[in-house]
Amino acid sequence: MAVLIALAANLGTAEAQTRIKDIVDFEGVRENLLIGYGLVVGLKGTGDDIGSAIFTRESLVGMLERLGVNARSDDLDTKNVAAVMVTAILPPFATQGTRIDVTISSIGDADSLLGGQLLVTPLVGADGEVYGVAQGPVAVSGFSAQGQAASVTRGVPTSGRIANGALVERELGFALNQMETVRIALRNPDFTTSRRIAQAINAFVGGPIAQPTDPGTVRMLVPDAYRNNAVALITDIEQLRVTPDNIAKVVIDEQTGVIVMGENVRINTVAIAQGNLTIRITETPQVSQPQPFAQTGETVTVPRTQIEIDEQKDRKLTVLPQQVTLQELVNGLNALGVGPRDLISILQAIKAAGALQAELEVL
């Protein structure tokens, strides 16, 4: 029995732990953002208005002139072209010829990009260099239709995607295997978590190669056994499991009424009462008219008013004991019959009273 209890405890601990790869980012393994400006052609009269969208007109004229067509004329008028911004994410260690997805977004007054074809568009990075070229048919999930008396729009017809629509033309060189030191960045910086990660790495390797330098960074030396093979080291390290530690926090979204409370939220001794006075007035006028074939009388409207007052007398004062857990807090507030909106006000009042031992963040 003792062995079974110990095994169950170990399994519960393992389930509560998280792989290092799920909570950190390794130095050099990162994505890069790309952006470009281009034209979508082939639209069925749903493109930009050439007269008002000057950038679309100049881009179209410039493209046609590069192809040997003189389009410098005031009579140029078409609704089948739209100016768009093209965005993409360059994956880490992407090689030349790799295909990536691109997103197309209209920047003019086009009504829809449905059926359009993106022309060759260079994609540049933050340094101004071209890292890819995009082209292809635009896939739009939204649509719009209208008549003289009604219209319907589903999704966003002025935005679309091109799967594998760009080719990588330039590689970002990074000699990962030649690194002698690897920095590990925590996605949620925390002193305790960074120390636990360093301890797990040192225990796995059998030496003090990892050390937390700040709440968000762990510095790891590449041992001799992994010399010129940092990829193998990272592969082994990212599978180790640690228990992340988080601060006590309550996150509130007042617009949607969503409340998220962390496991470590604690409440000091506090008394809570909640209730509202509700007055409901209902008007149900009735029609009074004389009997059939009556010689006298007339039809009149008789007002009928019904007033209901709800003082919510069943709502009582409740006391939450000192250092209650999250479950006890939820149970105590649910006993009052409060909804999410009232719960937000109660939590803010508890924080103002100094009884909420957690960080309160309002989105």
MOCOR-V832867 format. One line per field, one symbol per residue. burial: I if it has 9 or more other ideal C-beta (glycine too) atoms within 8 Angstrom, else O. Layout:
burial = ???
//
This chain:
burial = OOOOOOOOOOOOIOOOIIIIOOIIOIIOIOOIIIIIIIIIIOIOOIIIOIOOIOIIIOIIIOIIIOOOOOIOOOOIOOIIIIIIIIIIIIOIOIOOOIOIIIIIIIOIOIOIIIOIIIIOIOIIIOOOOIIIIIIOOIOIOIIIOOOOOOOOIOOOIIIIIIOOIIIIOIOIOOOIOOIOOIIIIIOOOIOOIIIIIIOIIIOIIOOOIIOIOOIOIIIIOIIOOIOOOIOOIIOIIIIIIIIIOIOIIIIIIOOOIOIOIIOOIIIIOIOIOIOOOOOOOOOOOOOOOOOOOOOOOOOOOOOOOOOOOOOIOOIOOIOIOOOIOIOIIIOIIOOIOIOOOIIIOIIIOIIOOOIIOIOIOOO
//
